[in-house]
Amino acid sequence: MLTIASRTDVMNRLGRAMADPTRSRILSSLIDEPGYPARLARDLGLTRTNVSNHLARLRDCGIVVAEPEGRQTRYEIAEPRLARALSMLLDVTVAVDGGAACTASSCPVSDCGGACVR
């Protein structure tokens, strides 16, 4: 069982990981599917070194895991429940952002009031 202090530590660690714009972009990509540093770098317009450094930070926080695949390393969110929670957090945050216009053909957030972007 987590104590209040350890729960706070976990929340702070997650918050620091998500507070960096590059790590947030990487996490957003990994929510949808596992990724490889070179492909993430290409897709996000970043250098592979930059992506690898951010992936190492996310791995050190326990948010992502690295799985060797031959000469490559596949990264994915460490726990499926965490991936679902991050996705839900993103959906809810976007839903309450009154300035965002809904572009989803079928909105995944019930009662978003047209504020969902997906």
Buried (B, 14 or more C-beta within 10 A) or exposed (E): EEEEEEEEEEEEBBEEBBEBEBBBBBBBBBBEEBBBBEBBBEEBEBEBEBBBBBBEBBBEBBBBBBEEEEEEBBBBBBEEEBBEBBBEEBBEEBBEEEEBEBEEEEBEBEEBEEBBBB
